[in-house]
């Protein structure tokens, strides 16, 4: 991997989903057994700030949005 970037959502919320060994926390389920559990798990995953859009690169600056609700501009 040439570059790595952690979104603010990832920095703030990573350990609500993952443990110190980078595995899902004990008891965390992506799917849940009820609609409410599923929605809560989905909200936690979205808060991590995954980059799901195609980035735009202009003048060595990478622009992209993420699921934490922010738009980022990162200099290469």
Secondary structure, DSSP 8 states (H G I E B T S, - for coil): -------HHHHHHHHHHB-TTSSB-TT--SS-SSHHHHHHHHHHHHHT----S--EEETTEEEEE-TTS-EEEEE-
